[in-house]
Amino acid sequence: MEISPTAPWHWSPNPRSFDYEFASTLRYPDVHEGLPAWHVEDLRHELRILHPAYRGNRSVSWRKISESSGIHMTPRVGFGEIANPTLAKYRKGEIYDRAPTTGAAPMDVVEIIRDHLDFTNCLALSWEGNADISAQFPAEDYPRISIVDYDLFLPLKWVEHPVELPVTRFNYLWPQSRNWVIASGVDSQDTILAAADMDLITRVGSDLRLETIRMLSNCG
């Protein structure tokens, strides 16, 4: 898998006809060790998509890095846990030279996910602390929205044609049908796909271009 040089899609601010009620109920997608899995309403099935590290333009899986350090990968493992500090100098030079993207899925991963999900009528949130968001869309011109346990986010709407101020990063993404949600924490190096349909989780999780970890379904 190589990095896509240009994403063929864009976002536009969506300050009016936005699904504010649903967006405001979203929780922060934190799945670190010891914390509960992240679920949205009745989206009970989860897939954790790991952002790859890179060596040049080629992706390097977490599993390859974990094997180099002999650290076992658990369903909630963080990249820092497998990037053992005592071996970091060796591995960063020999195995990867760039750590996984933090705060949003990298574009090459997004493009693979797009092969399985219809982004045509999608809404999104992007954290206002992202540099490109705060610079391109100042708060005084574009209303923000707050989610349950985090800060303010800019509402966005998917557009297939170029816009004057394109945005590529998003922290939350969902279709108008609300039958799945993609979420990345602002400090996370992974992305969660939560869905009502287990078949969707299985299909995305079976794509060998992605490195994924299946989360337990929430049947409670």
Secondary structure, DSSP 8 states (H G I E B T S, - for coil): -B--SS-S-EEEE--SS--HHHHHT-------TTS----BTTB-EEEEEE--EEETTEEE-HHHHHHHHT----TT--HHHHS-GGGHHHHHHHT-SB---SSS--HHHHHHHHTTS--TTEEEEEETTSHHHHHHS-TTTS--EE-TTS-EEEEEEEESS--SS-----SEEEETT-SEEEE--TT-SEEEEEES-HHHHHHHHT-TTSEEEE------
